[in-house]
């Protein structure tokens, strides 16, 4: 198999894979229920690599949140900037009513997913057409 064929396959996989992943993610979180969570810890994550030449703010802290569903307490963790959360802060999360340990932070908006998917499709198309 030559390089051009492999690049075409990679491009097609990027395009189709991103579309399928984003659509499934959107559909799977549509039945999630909103609830209030409390931040119980904000800890530095030493595994995040910092590049001093890049001025992008890193999500270099692990934020642990607790929330209650049907009288049972659950915990979820996210990576975030230290300044985004503080211990004791209340925030809204969403959880899967069938499996309350599965959570999502924020809304999965269709326009955002379409934007991300479009970017992936463009990258896939570039890879696909550069392979010709």
Steps between C-alpha positions, in 0.01 A plus 500: 500500500655832403520818707220680311251220569592493869458879524158479333392234749625714791307801366179304460536345847552847653192636330267208574641432846456857617145520369397172664671585832347845527150394402507207744634727778223751438227236492630319810494810719160637397317307773746609772343671802630824651600510864713708733847380592740629764872533436677298771860532381717680248842339468793571272560227240876455454450287190393803292798618297552874492661667199641840602494614135125441477288758680191278493353447847512133589236292672763389749283430804275208588169623634300249702127562539234324703133477415203304636257289299218316679676539836831355378813718474711479185830660406624615163832649392586744225816675388474878525693817566558566868321833485185344352392322819544531875424260784141537617385655172164381368479423129255338264580162348295247310483126563359195326184395688566134405863516624538800734879461515517616135510878487537790263606850593319774310267458209578291194380757250428393147663812348821431693501138391440600140791746522735237641381247246550751216857565613569125506344460156720780363812334644390165359430658161842666495665166575281329241563748217870553574544126451404524131 
